[in-house]
Amino acid sequence: MPAENHPREERAARRWVMHSVGEEEFLFAGSHNAAQRAAMFYTLIGNCKLHGVNPVQWIEHIIRNIMATKCNDVPALYPQNYKSSM
């Protein structure tokens, strides 16, 4: 999800990451690709918190359902849509 299209979610995720992890840890990700993967993970967790979704339960739900989900139905797996599917 591009940050410029979702500024509220991006700000909320950034606040959570900077509060929980801190800026210094991003300097030691190991590689550029590892830093990008970490940023994606923190954004997903931040979006879960923004929408009041338990991140662990959501990730378990994704792991159980991702293979059976059709490409057109992927938005149903987003954190903001998880509550309605519970």
Phi and psi in degrees as GROMACS dihedral restraints (atoms count N, CA, C in turn):
[ dihedral_restraints ]
;  ai    aj    ak    al  type     phi  dphi    fc
    3     4     5     6     1   -62.7    20    10
    4     5     6     7     1   137.3    20    10
    6     7     8     9     1   -62.5    20    10
    7     8     9    10     1   -35.8    20    10
    9    10    11    12     1   -68.6    20    10
   10    11    12    13     1   -19.4    20    10
   12    13    14    15     1   -91.7    20    10
   13    14    15    16     1   -16.1    20    10
   15    16    17    18     1  -138.1    20    10
   16    17    18    19     1    66.1    20    10
   18    19    20    21     1   -63.9    20    10
   19    20    21    22     1   -33.9    20    10
   21    22    23    24     1   -65.5    20    10
   22    23    24    25     1   -45.8    20    10
   24    25    26    27     1   -64.8    20    10
   25    26    27    28     1   -40.2    20    10
   27    28    29    30     1   -65.0    20    10
   28    29    30    31     1   -43.2    20    10
   30    31    32    33     1   -64.0    20    10
   31    32    33    34     1   -42.2    20    10
   33    34    35    36     1   -64.7    20    10
   34    35    36    37     1   -42.7    20    10
   36    37    38    39     1   -64.8    20    10
   37    38    39    40     1   -42.6    20    10
   39    40    41    42     1   -64.1    20    10
   40    41    42    43     1   -41.3    20    10
   42    43    44    45     1   -60.0    20    10
   43    44    45    46     1   -44.9    20    10
   45    46    47    48     1   -64.7    20    10
   46    47    48    49     1   -44.9    20    10
   48    49    50    51     1   -64.6    20    10
   49    50    51    52     1   -47.8    20    10
   51    52    53    54     1   -66.0    20    10
   52    53    54    55     1   -33.5    20    10
   54    55    56    57     1   -72.8    20    10
   55    56    57    58     1   -43.7    20    10
   57    58    59    60     1   -81.4    20    10
   58    59    60    61     1   -39.1    20    10
   60    61    62    63     1  -105.3    20    10
   61    62    63    64     1   -45.3    20    10
   63    64    65    66     1    94.9    20    10
   64    65    66    67     1   152.8    20    10
   66    67    68    69     1   -68.4    20    10
   67    68    69    70     1   -35.2    20    10
   69    70    71    72     1   -61.2    20    10
   70    71    72    73     1   -34.3    20    10
   72    73    74    75     1   -65.5    20    10
   73    74    75    76     1   -26.6    20    10
   75    76    77    78     1   -69.7    20    10
   76    77    78    79     1   -18.7    20    10
   78    79    80    81     1   -73.7    20    10
   79    80    81    82     1   -16.1    20    10
   81    82    83    84     1  -121.2    20    10
   82    83    84    85     1    43.8    20    10
   84    85    86    87     1   -75.9    20    10
   85    86    87    88     1   -17.7    20    10
   87    88    89    90     1   104.4    20    10
   88    89    90    91     1   -40.6    20    10
   90    91    92    93     1  -159.9    20    10
   91    92    93    94     1   167.3    20    10
   93    94    95    96     1   -63.2    20    10
   94    95    96    97     1   -42.5    20    10
   96    97    98    99     1   -64.0    20    10
   97    98    99   100     1   -39.8    20    10
   99   100   101   102     1   -64.8    20    10
  100   101   102   103     1   -39.1    20    10
  102   103   104   105     1   -65.2    20    10
  103   104   105   106     1   -39.1    20    10
  105   106   107   108     1   -65.0    20    10
  106   107   108   109     1   -42.3    20    10
  108   109   110   111     1   -64.5    20    10
  109   110   111   112     1   -41.1    20    10
  111   112   113   114     1   -62.5    20    10
  112   113   114   115     1   -42.1    20    10
  114   115   116   117     1   -63.3    20    10
  115   116   117   118     1   -40.0    20    10
  117   118   119   120     1   -63.8    20    10
  118   119   120   121     1   -42.8    20    10
  120   121   122   123     1   -63.0    20    10
  121   122   123   124     1   -46.2    20    10
  123   124   125   126     1   -64.1    20    10
  124   125   126   127     1   -33.6    20    10
  126   127   128   129     1   -66.3    20    10
  127   128   129   130     1   -42.2    20    10
  129   130   131   132     1   -62.8    20    10
  130   131   132   133     1   -44.1    20    10
  132   133   134   135     1   -64.1    20    10
  133   134   135   136     1   -42.6    20    10
  135   136   137   138     1   -62.0    20    10
  136   137   138   139     1   -39.4    20    10
  138   139   140   141     1   -66.3    20    10
  139   140   141   142     1   -36.6    20    10
  141   142   143   144     1   -59.8    20    10
  142   143   144   145     1   -48.2    20    10
  144   145   146   147     1   -64.2    20    10
  145   146   147   148     1   -38.0    20    10
  147   148   149   150     1   -60.5    20    10
  148   149   150   151     1   -36.7    20    10
  150   151   152   153     1   -97.5    20    10
  151   152   153   154     1     8.9    20    10
  153   154   155   156     1    72.0    20    10
  154   155   156   157     1    31.0    20    10
  156   157   158   159     1  -106.8    20    10
  157   158   159   160     1   136.0    20    10
  159   160   161   162     1   -68.6    20    10
  160   161   162   163     1   116.3    20    10
  162   163   164   165     1   -59.5    20    10
  163   164   165   166     1   -38.4    20    10
  165   166   167   168     1   -66.5    20    10
  166   167   168   169     1   -45.9    20    10
  168   169   170   171     1   -63.8    20    10
  169   170   171   172     1   -38.6    20    10
  171   172   173   174     1   -65.2    20    10
  172   173   174   175     1   -44.5    20    10
  174   175   176   177     1   -63.9    20    10
  175   176   177   178     1   -40.2    20    10
  177   178   179   180     1   -61.4    20    10
  178   179   180   181     1   -40.8    20    10
  180   181   182   183     1   -61.9    20    10
  181   182   183   184     1   -43.3    20    10
  183   184   185   186     1   -62.6    20    10
  184   185   186   187     1   -45.9    20    10
  186   187   188   189     1   -62.1    20    10
  187   188   189   190     1   -40.0    20    10
  189   190   191   192     1   -70.5    20    10
  190   191   192   193     1   -30.2    20    10
  192   193   194   195     1  -112.6    20    10
  193   194   195   196     1    -9.0    20    10
  195   196   197   198     1   -64.1    20    10
  196   197   198   199     1   -38.1    20    10
  198   199   200   201     1   -70.7    20    10
  199   200   201   202     1   -28.4    20    10
  201   202   203   204     1   -91.1    20    10
  202   203   204   205     1     0.0    20    10
  204   205   206   207     1   -91.2    20    10
  205   206   207   208     1   129.3    20    10
  207   208   209   210     1   -76.5    20    10
  208   209   210   211     1   155.9    20    10
  210   211   212   213     1   -54.4    20    10
  211   212   213   214     1   -40.5    20    10
  213   214   215   216     1   -70.5    20    10
  214   215   216   217     1   -18.1    20    10
  216   217   218   219     1   -99.1    20    10
  217   218   219   220     1     5.0    20    10
  219   220   221   222     1   -57.7    20    10
  220   221   222   223     1   -38.6    20    10
  222   223   224   225     1   -57.3    20    10
  223   224   225   226     1   -22.7    20    10
  225   226   227   228     1   -66.0    20    10
  226   227   228   229     1   -18.5    20    10
  228   229   230   231     1   -90.4    20    10
  229   230   231   232     1    -6.5    20    10
  231   232   233   234     1   -62.9    20    10
  232   233   234   235     1   150.8    20    10
  234   235   236   237     1   -55.6    20    10
  235   236   237   238     1   -38.4    20    10
  237   238   239   240     1   -68.5    20    10
  238   239   240   241     1   -18.6    20    10
  240   241   242   243     1  -100.8    20    10
  241   242   243   244     1    -4.7    20    10
  243   244   245   246     1   -67.2    20    10
  244   245   246   247     1   -41.3    20    10
  246   247   248   249     1   -57.0    20    10
  247   248   249   250     1   -44.2    20    10
  249   250   251   252     1   -68.6    20    10
  250   251   252   253     1   -19.7    20    10
  252   253   254   255     1   -94.7    20    10
  253   254   255   256     1    -0.1    20    10
